């Protein structure tokens, strides 16, 4: 069973509220996508999970986020729900900067495509990104002049999502740094 969330409507608000709303949208998408799985009977996914320990927020420390994205963030707050780990990095300064890094270790091409379709369903166009994992796409949400860029990568049975209020090239660079650890 998949959970489908509606994206909030963005109206003219202060940049701080817009950024926090955008982060909330990214977190809602991460939570909604946490329910996507390839079905309970997929032995190949289970075998892959047994060979590779589940990624943790320790793979992406606050200093790595700061270097790659140029954002001052606190250490991550992890939320683990079965095969999904969501790491939330909140900004340390007065400029709102919430970064989401999400690992889902029970992914497949079908769940990746379903997640991609959810972006389109929320009027967030995607663009395929070559050279990252088995497949990858990006999406940019602009609200009140602030961009929230997201990269989603499928590598083996692990889906990596990184969403941040940083230039897309920097979000992609962070994904490239994380991928070898998966």
C-alpha positions as CSV (number, residue, x, y, z in Angstrom):
1,X,0.0,0.0,0.0
2,X,1.4,3.4,-1.0
3,X,0.7,6.6,0.9
4,X,0.1,9.6,-1.4
5,X,0.5,13.1,0.1
6,X,-0.5,16.3,-1.5
7,X,2.1,19.0,-1.8
8,X,1.2,22.2,0.0
9,X,0.1,25.2,-2.0
10,X,2.8,27.9,-1.8
11,X,1.6,31.5,-1.5
12,X,3.6,34.6,-1.0
13,X,5.3,34.2,2.3
14,X,8.5,35.3,3.9
15,X,11.6,33.5,2.6
16,X,12.0,31.8,6.0
17,X,8.5,30.3,5.8
18,X,8.9,29.3,2.2
19,X,12.2,27.5,3.0
20,X,10.7,25.7,5.9
21,X,7.6,24.8,3.8
22,X,9.8,23.5,1.0
23,X,11.8,21.4,3.5
24,X,8.5,20.1,4.8
25,X,7.5,19.1,1.3
26,X,10.8,17.3,0.9
27,X,10.3,15.5,4.2
28,X,6.7,14.7,3.3
29,X,7.9,13.2,0.0
30,X,10.5,11.2,1.9
31,X,7.9,9.9,4.3
32,X,5.5,9.1,1.5
33,X,8.1,7.3,-0.4
34,X,9.1,5.3,2.6
35,X,6.0,3.2,2.1
36,X,7.0,2.2,-1.4
37,X,8.5,-1.3,-1.6
38,X,8.9,-4.0,-4.2
39,X,6.7,-6.4,-2.3
40,X,7.4,-8.7,0.6
41,X,8.5,-11.6,-1.5
42,X,11.5,-10.1,-3.3
43,X,14.3,-12.5,-2.2
44,X,16.9,-10.7,-4.4
45,X,16.3,-7.5,-2.4
46,X,16.5,-9.3,0.9
47,X,19.7,-11.0,-0.2
48,X,21.3,-7.7,-1.3
49,X,20.3,-6.1,2.0
50,X,22.0,-9.0,3.9
51,X,25.2,-8.5,1.9
52,X,25.3,-4.7,2.5
53,X,24.6,-3.2,5.9
54,X,21.9,-0.5,5.9
55,X,23.3,3.0,5.4
56,X,23.2,5.3,8.4
57,X,23.4,9.0,8.8
58,X,27.0,8.5,9.7
59,X,27.8,8.1,6.0
60,X,27.0,11.8,5.5
61,X,28.3,13.9,8.4
62,X,27.4,17.6,8.9
63,X,30.9,18.6,7.8
64,X,30.4,16.7,4.5
65,X,27.1,18.5,3.9
66,X,28.7,21.8,4.8
67,X,31.7,21.3,2.4
68,X,29.6,20.0,-0.5
69,X,26.6,22.4,-0.2
70,X,28.1,25.4,1.5
71,X,25.4,25.3,4.2
72,X,26.0,25.5,7.9
73,X,24.1,22.6,9.4
74,X,23.8,20.7,12.7
75,X,24.6,17.0,12.9
76,X,21.8,14.9,11.4
77,X,18.7,13.8,13.2
78,X,18.0,10.2,12.0
79,X,14.6,8.6,11.7
80,X,14.7,4.9,10.8
81,X,11.5,3.1,9.7
82,X,12.3,-0.4,8.5
83,X,14.5,-0.2,5.4
84,X,14.3,3.6,5.2
85,X,16.6,6.0,7.0
86,X,15.9,9.7,6.8
87,X,18.6,12.1,8.0
88,X,17.5,15.7,8.6
89,X,20.2,18.4,8.9
90,X,18.9,21.7,10.2
91,X,20.6,25.0,9.6
92,X,22.8,26.6,12.3
93,X,22.3,30.2,11.2
94,X,19.4,32.6,10.7
95,X,19.2,31.5,7.1
96,X,16.8,28.5,6.9
97,X,18.6,25.5,5.4
98,X,17.1,22.1,6.0
99,X,18.8,19.3,4.1
100,X,17.3,15.8,3.8
101,X,19.3,12.7,3.0
102,X,17.2,9.5,2.6
103,X,18.3,6.0,2.1
104,X,15.8,3.2,1.2
105,X,17.4,-0.2,1.0
106,X,14.4,-2.1,-0.4
107,X,14.2,-0.3,-3.7
108,X,13.8,-1.6,-7.2
109,X,13.4,-0.1,-10.6
110,X,9.6,-0.3,-10.1
111,X,9.7,1.6,-6.7
112,X,12.2,4.1,-8.2
113,X,9.8,4.8,-11.1
114,X,6.8,5.1,-8.7
115,X,8.7,7.6,-6.6
116,X,9.6,9.6,-9.8
117,X,5.9,9.6,-10.8
118,X,5.0,11.1,-7.4
119,X,7.2,14.1,-8.2
120,X,5.2,14.6,-11.4
121,X,1.9,14.1,-9.6
122,X,2.9,17.1,-7.4
123,X,3.8,19.3,-10.3
124,X,7.5,18.9,-9.7
125,X,9.1,18.1,-13.1
126,X,12.0,15.7,-13.1
127,X,15.1,15.6,-15.3
128,X,17.1,12.4,-15.9
129,X,20.7,12.6,-14.7
130,X,23.3,10.5,-16.5
131,X,26.2,8.8,-14.8
132,X,24.8,8.3,-11.3
133,X,24.0,4.8,-10.2
134,X,21.7,2.6,-12.2
135,X,19.3,5.5,-12.8
136,X,18.9,9.1,-11.4
137,X,16.8,12.1,-11.7
138,X,16.6,15.6,-10.3
139,X,13.8,18.0,-9.5
140,X,13.8,21.7,-8.6
141,X,11.1,23.3,-6.7
142,X,11.1,27.1,-6.7
143,X,9.1,29.1,-4.2
144,X,9.4,32.8,-3.7
145,X,12.8,32.8,-5.5
146,X,14.3,30.0,-3.3
147,X,15.3,26.7,-5.0
148,X,15.0,23.4,-3.3
149,X,16.9,20.9,-5.4
150,X,16.5,17.2,-5.1
151,X,18.5,14.3,-6.6
152,X,17.2,10.7,-6.4
153,X,19.6,7.9,-7.3
154,X,19.0,4.1,-7.6
155,X,22.1,2.0,-6.9
156,X,21.5,-1.7,-6.6
157,X,18.6,-2.1,-4.2
158,X,19.3,1.3,-2.5
159,X,17.6,4.5,-3.4
160,X,19.4,7.7,-2.3
161,X,17.5,11.0,-2.1
162,X,19.2,14.3,-1.3
163,X,17.1,17.5,-1.1
164,X,18.6,20.9,-0.2
165,X,18.3,24.6,-0.7
166,X,21.6,24.6,-2.6
167,X,22.5,24.7,-6.3
168,X,21.7,21.5,-8.2
169,X,25.4,20.9,-9.1
170,X,26.3,20.9,-5.4
171,X,23.5,18.5,-4.5
172,X,24.6,16.2,-7.3
173,X,28.2,16.5,-6.1
174,X,27.1,15.4,-2.6
175,X,25.3,12.4,-4.1
176,X,28.5,11.5,-6.0
177,X,30.4,11.5,-2.7
178,X,27.9,9.3,-1.0
179,X,27.3,6.7,-3.7
180,X,30.6,4.8,-3.3
181,X,29.6,4.0,0.3
182,X,26.4,2.3,-0.8
